[in-house]
Amino acid sequence: MTNEELRARIAELESQLQSSRTKRLTLRVSAKGGLSVYGLGRFPVSLYTSQWERLISFVPDIQAFLNEHKAEFATKPAVGAQVEAEPA
């Protein structure tokens, strides 16, 4: 491969790596028959259908709780965002 081809390949791989860091959510049926949601963290969130139904019906309560306690929650910086160091 020429240097130009190698540089083009490196640029392609870097763009693939960047896009893989900003994961979208995906769904799969687990080996045990549950629904697994991938892309929230390191491991999937897997629940059975009845558990998902209970959780979905509880969403308004979760949203209300999140709004009431917003100031208490830690936030995770977006992927690729630079974190500023706090002054010593």
C-alpha positions, 0 to 999 in steps of 0.5 A, a space after each residue: 500500500 502507498 502512503 496515501 492509501 494508508 492515510 486514507 485507511 487510517 482516516 476511515 478507521 478513525 471515523 469508525 472508531 469515533 462513531 462506535 463511541 457514540 453508541 445508539 441503543 439496540 435491542 436483542 432477545 437474550 438466550 433466556 428469552 428476555 429483552 436486552 438493551 445494549 448501549 446504556 453502559 458496559 453491560 446490557 440491561 436484560 429483563 423479561 417481558 413482564 418486568 419491562 411492562 412493569 417498568 414502562 408503566 412506572 415511567 411517569 413516576 421515574 420522570 417525576 422523581 428525576 425532576 424533583 431530585 435533579 440537583 442531587 444526581 451526578 452527570 456523566 460527561 458526553 463521549 468526546 467532551 473535554 473535562 476541565 480540571 478544577 483549580 487546586 
